[in-house]
Amino acid sequence: MNDTRWSARAVFAIACLGIMLFGVVLTTLGAILPDIVSRFNVSKAAAGSLFMLLSFTILLGSLVFGPSVDRLGYRAPLAAAAALVAAGIETIAFAPTLAVVRAGLVLIGLGGGIFNVACNAVVADTAETGKAARLSLLGACFGIGAVGVPFALGTLQRVVSQTAVLASTGGLAGLTALATVRTVFPAPKQPHSFPLGQALRMAREEPLLLIGLMAFLESGMEITVGGWTSTFAREALMLSGQVALFFLSLYWLGMMVARLVIGTLLKRLAPRLVVAASLLLAFAGVMLLLSSRATGLAALGVFVVGAGFAGVFPVLLSWLGERYQELSGTAFSIALVMALAGGMLLPYLTGVLGERFGMRASLITVPVALVLSASVFVVVNLRRLIPPHTPPETASR
C-alpha cells in the first residue's frame, strides 16, 4: 500500500538501487559482447542487432509500464522491474545458446525500461527543490552499476567465471525486489483514472518533443560508446580482452564521477550552462578517442566522453519534472521512449558501419550526433522552451 508515511531517504535509496541495476542492464551486453561474438561466431552486424533487441525491450518496458506509475504508484512497477532483471541476468549467465541470450536480454530490457522511468520519476516527484542536482546524484548511482559489471569481469576474470559474476549480480537484483516490496512509497497521483486525453495532448507539445529529440540523440550516443568501446579497444588498439574491459570501465567511471561533481555544480550554475559544457566536453573526448593511436590518450578520451555525457540526462529530466508535475511518469515515459529509439538505432548503425569500415571509422556516428544534439539545444534555448532557472536547494523532505 502507498500512504503518507513514506520516507524520502528510503524512497531515494530504492531509486538508487533500481537505477544502479539499470546501469547493469545497459552495460552487461557491451561487457560480454566480445565473448558472445567469439563463442557463438556472430558478425558485428548481428551483434548490433542484440543492442537493438535490448533497446527495443527497454523501450517497450518504458512505454507500457512507465505511465502505470501515475495510476498505480511506484512499489509494484519497481518490484516487478527488479524481479525481471534478476531473472534475465540469471538467464544470460547460464545461456547455452544465442537464442537463450536473446531471451535474457528481453527480460532485463523490460525490467530496465521500468527502472528507467520509475526511478527518475520518483526522485523528481519527491525532490521538492533541486531536482536537477538530485537527479544527477541518482545518475551517479547509475554509473556505479555501469562500472561494476565490466570492472568485476576484468578484475575477477582469472579468479571466478563470467557466469559466477553475472549470477551474483542477478542475486543483487532479487534482493532489491524484496527491499522494494517492504518500502512505503508516495500515493499514486492519478489513483482513480488515467487522463488519456491529457497525455495524448502532452505527447504533441513542442517542449516535450524537442527535449525528447535531445534524449534520442543522447541515449544513442551513450549506448553506442558503452556498447562498442571494448570491441573498439580490442580491434583498433589491439588490447587484450581483460584490458578492454577496464577500458570500458573508464567510460562509465567518467560518467559516474562527473555526475557526483555536477550534483554540486547544479546548486550554483544554471542547468543550461551545464548542458552546453557537457556537450563540448563530450565532443572533445570523442575526437581524442577516435584520433588517438596511443592507449593512454585513447583511455583519457573515453573517460572524458563519459564525463561529458554525464550532465545531459539529469538536466533534461529535471526540465520535464518541472513542466509536467501532474503526469511526470507519463512525460518521462514519452521522452525516454524517444531516447531508447536512439539507443536502438545508433548502436545498430555503428555495428553495420563497423562491419564494413572498422570500429574507428564507424564511431564517427557519435560526433555527428553530438553536433545534431547541440543544434537542437540551441533551438530549445532560442524558443525559451525550458523552465526558468531558480537556484535549487537540497530536497528537504
Secondary structure as UniProt FT lines:
FT   TURN            4..5
FT   HELIX           8..40
FT   HELIX           44..65
FT   TURN            66..67
FT   HELIX           68..72
FT   HELIX           75..93
FT   HELIX           98..126
FT   HELIX           131..156
FT   TURN            157..159
FT   HELIX           162..181
FT   HELIX           196..202
FT   TURN            203..204
FT   HELIX           206..235
FT   HELIX           241..265
FT   TURN            266..268
FT   HELIX           271..291
FT   HELIX           295..309
FT   TURN            310..311
FT   HELIX           312..323
FT   TURN            326..327
FT   HELIX           328..357
FT   HELIX           359..362
FT   TURN            363..364
FT   HELIX           365..382
FT   TURN            383..384
//
